[in-house]
Amino acid sequence: MQQDEAEKVVAALQERRLFAHVYRGSVNRFGVRVVLSDGREALWDVDGAAGLEAQVMADGMLVGFVPKIPGSESFTLEQTIEAIATATYQ
């Protein structure tokens, strides 16, 4: 995810009252961090791979995931926002 895309996704998620932030992974890698109500956080699209998926973390440890969403490599910005906003976290 590019930085400007991550910023747009975060702004739209915040409008939906989700606790979302731009996540800065490694050099030139950006994603979306969503803070979940139980204290976990979902890190969306931070690995640089094609497609939309998330790692669910608690205290810095991987505790779950959202598998790659089929077809998400060609999602529009609106589809990306909707997928993150309506995701079910394991």
Rosetta blueprint (number, residue, H / E / L):
1 M L
2 Q L
3 Q H
4 D H
5 E H
6 A H
7 E H
8 K H
9 V H
10 V H
11 A H
12 A H
13 L H
14 Q H
15 E H
16 R L
17 R L
18 L L
19 F E
20 A E
21 H E
22 V E
23 Y E
24 R E
25 G L
26 S L
27 V L
28 N L
29 R L
30 F E
31 G E
32 V E
33 R E
34 V E
35 V E
36 L L
37 S L
38 D L
39 G L
40 R L
41 E E
42 A E
43 L E
44 W E
45 D L
46 V L
47 D L
48 G L
49 A L
50 A L
51 G L
52 L L
53 E L
54 A E
55 Q E
56 V E
57 M E
58 A E
59 D L
60 G L
61 M E
62 L E
63 V E
64 G E
65 F E
66 V E
67 P L
68 K L
69 I L
70 P L
71 G L
72 S H
73 E H
74 S H
75 F L
76 T L
77 L H
78 E H
79 Q H
80 T H
81 I H
82 E H
83 A H
84 I H
85 A H
86 T L
87 A L
88 T L
89 Y L
90 Q L
